[in-house]
Each structure stands twice: as C-alpha cells, then as structure tokens.
Amino acid sequence: MVTVEHEFTERAKVLLEEARRRAAAAQIRERDAHVDRLERRVKKLVQSLEETEAALKQIAAMKNIDLGIASLYKVVQGLPMEEANRALKQELMTVIFHANVDLQKRLQEKA
C-alpha cells in the first residue's frame, strides 16, 4: 500500500531531478553562448591581425617612409591598394608634397 508520505517523496524526487536537468541545460546553454562569443572575438582578432600584417608588409616594401605629414598626405589621396601604378603615383605625390612644403617654407621666410 502506497502512503501519502511515499507519494510525496517520489513526487519531490521527480521535481528535484527535473530542476537539476533544467539547471544543467541552462549551464550548457550559457557555456555554449560564451564559447560562441569567444569564437567571434577570435575571428575578429585574426582578421585584424591579417590586416595589420598586410599593412606592415606594404610599409616594409615602401621606400623612404615618412611618418610625418607626408604619410598623412598619402593616405588622404586615397590611392587604392590594387592600383596598377600605385608605387609610381605614390612617389610622385610625395615629391609634389615635399615641393609644396618647401615652397610654403620659402614663402614664410620671405614674409
């Protein structure tokens, strides 16, 4: 004969087991979401690293690197990386820029 106490205990065990399963499932979902976030971060960091490496390779291949105003001027001109005569045009822009700077200095000295 099943007593009320026994039924209550069995029902409590079932509810406790369900609660444990739900808690475990919630932990797994939370862990999976965390892993997904970390994987996205890693992908972004890898992409950023690849872009930085490409930029460093380009800089290493350049001659007469000017980290001052001239380099800013080159960026402002917006020469596409795939431009066929990019290096020649970049060198020409640098020469023009330096000539302009020299001209400005001379004008300031005369003023």
Buried (B, 14 or more C-beta within 10 A) or exposed (E): EEEEEEEEEEEEEEEEEEEEEEEEEEEEEEEEEEEEEEEEEEEEEEEEEEEEEEEEEEEEEBEEEBEEEBBEBBEEEEBEEEEEEEEEBBBEBBEEBBEEBEEEEEEEEEE
